[in-house]
């Protein structure tokens, strides 16, 4: 049985526990808010996966890990990125956040997103193509 989500949108936590209880748990230090609009229902250090989940929740519904971040989570090695790359459908307007690079795509279908892996991310093939397409254009003479 999978573990319950420990990183959730503030609105979802309030819908489940009520606003008073949520505020009290945050104020008394039993829960934490790693990003604006995000609640982690524990006090410990966030795991790498929980940090990625917090990044996705802060970017809104429809956000998925992408590019080098998604490829690295899937085991791609040899490259390191200190920031989280997130892909949004082109119609979704979200500003970039600290440590997050937001990319947009007019084509982001269910075929591009891995159906079972968490945190939600693009499939490895799409991730690698995105990494290449997001590089600055270099002209050779």
C-alpha positions as CSV (number, residue, x, y, z in Angstrom):
1,X,0.0,0.0,0.0
2,X,1.5,3.4,-1.0
3,X,2.2,6.0,1.7
4,X,-0.2,8.8,2.0
5,X,0.8,12.2,0.5
6,X,2.7,14.3,3.1
7,X,3.1,17.3,0.8
8,X,-0.1,18.9,-0.2
9,X,-1.7,22.1,-1.4
10,X,-2.8,24.4,1.5
11,X,-6.3,24.4,0.1
12,X,-6.5,20.6,0.1
13,X,-5.2,20.4,3.7
14,X,-7.8,23.0,4.7
15,X,-10.6,21.0,3.0
16,X,-9.5,17.9,4.9
17,X,-8.7,19.2,8.3
18,X,-10.3,22.6,8.4
19,X,-8.7,26.1,8.4
20,X,-8.4,26.4,12.2
21,X,-6.7,23.1,12.7
22,X,-4.4,23.6,9.7
23,X,-3.3,27.1,11.0
24,X,-2.8,25.7,14.5
25,X,-0.6,22.8,13.3
26,X,1.5,25.2,11.3
27,X,1.7,27.8,14.2
28,X,2.6,25.2,16.8
29,X,5.3,23.7,14.6
30,X,3.9,20.3,14.0
31,X,3.6,20.9,10.3
32,X,5.6,23.1,7.9
33,X,5.1,25.2,4.8
34,X,8.2,24.6,2.6
35,X,6.7,26.9,-0.1
36,X,3.9,29.4,-0.3
37,X,0.6,27.5,-0.6
38,X,2.2,24.1,0.3
39,X,1.9,22.2,3.5
40,X,4.1,19.3,4.6
41,X,2.3,17.3,7.3
42,X,5.5,16.5,9.2
43,X,8.4,18.4,10.7
44,X,11.3,16.4,9.3
45,X,13.6,17.3,6.5
46,X,11.8,16.9,3.2
47,X,13.1,14.0,1.1
48,X,14.1,14.7,-2.5
49,X,10.8,13.4,-3.7
50,X,8.9,15.6,-1.2
51,X,10.8,18.7,-2.3
52,X,9.9,17.9,-5.9
53,X,6.3,17.4,-4.9
54,X,6.4,20.8,-3.1
55,X,7.8,22.4,-6.2
56,X,5.0,20.9,-8.3
57,X,2.2,21.9,-5.9
58,X,3.5,25.5,-5.8
59,X,3.3,25.6,-9.6
60,X,-0.3,24.5,-9.7
61,X,-2.4,21.8,-11.3
62,X,-1.0,20.4,-14.5
63,X,2.7,21.0,-13.6
64,X,5.1,18.0,-14.1
65,X,8.8,17.6,-13.6
66,X,10.6,17.8,-16.9
67,X,13.9,18.0,-18.6
68,X,17.1,17.2,-16.7
69,X,15.1,17.0,-13.4
70,X,12.8,14.3,-14.7
71,X,15.6,12.5,-16.4
72,X,17.7,12.5,-13.2
73,X,14.9,11.2,-11.1
74,X,14.5,8.4,-13.6
75,X,18.2,7.5,-13.2
76,X,20.0,9.6,-15.9
77,X,23.4,10.4,-14.6
78,X,26.4,12.6,-15.5
79,X,24.6,15.9,-15.3
80,X,23.6,18.0,-12.3
81,X,21.1,20.8,-12.1
82,X,20.7,22.8,-8.9
83,X,17.2,23.9,-10.0
84,X,14.0,22.1,-10.6
85,X,12.7,22.1,-14.2
86,X,8.9,22.1,-14.4
87,X,6.8,21.9,-17.5
88,X,3.4,23.5,-17.7
89,X,0.7,23.4,-20.4
90,X,0.9,26.6,-22.4
91,X,-2.4,27.9,-21.1
92,X,-1.4,27.7,-17.4
93,X,0.0,30.9,-16.1
94,X,2.4,30.6,-13.2
95,X,5.4,32.7,-12.3
96,X,8.8,31.1,-11.8
97,X,9.7,30.5,-8.2
98,X,13.0,30.4,-6.4
99,X,14.9,27.3,-7.5
100,X,12.3,26.4,-10.2
101,X,12.7,27.0,-13.9
102,X,9.2,27.0,-15.5
103,X,8.9,25.9,-19.1
104,X,5.7,25.8,-21.2
105,X,4.6,23.5,-23.9
106,X,1.7,23.7,-26.4
107,X,2.0,19.9,-26.7
108,X,1.8,18.1,-23.4
109,X,-0.4,15.0,-23.6
110,X,-0.9,11.9,-21.5
111,X,1.5,10.2,-23.8
112,X,4.3,12.6,-22.6
113,X,3.6,12.0,-18.9
114,X,4.6,8.8,-17.1
115,X,1.3,7.3,-15.8
116,X,2.5,5.8,-12.6
117,X,5.7,7.4,-11.4
118,X,5.7,9.9,-8.6
119,X,6.4,12.8,-8.5
120,X,4.6,13.3,-11.8
121,X,7.1,13.8,-14.6
122,X,7.6,13.5,-18.3
123,X,8.7,10.2,-19.7
124,X,12.5,9.8,-20.1
125,X,12.5,10.2,-23.9
126,X,10.5,13.4,-23.8
127,X,12.7,14.7,-20.9
128,X,15.9,14.2,-23.0
129,X,14.4,15.9,-26.0
130,X,13.3,18.8,-23.9
131,X,16.8,19.1,-22.4
132,X,18.3,19.4,-25.9
133,X,15.6,21.8,-27.1
134,X,16.0,24.2,-24.1
135,X,19.7,24.7,-24.8
136,X,20.8,28.0,-26.3
137,X,21.4,27.9,-30.0
138,X,25.0,27.7,-30.9
139,X,26.1,28.6,-34.5
140,X,29.1,26.8,-35.9
141,X,31.3,28.6,-38.5
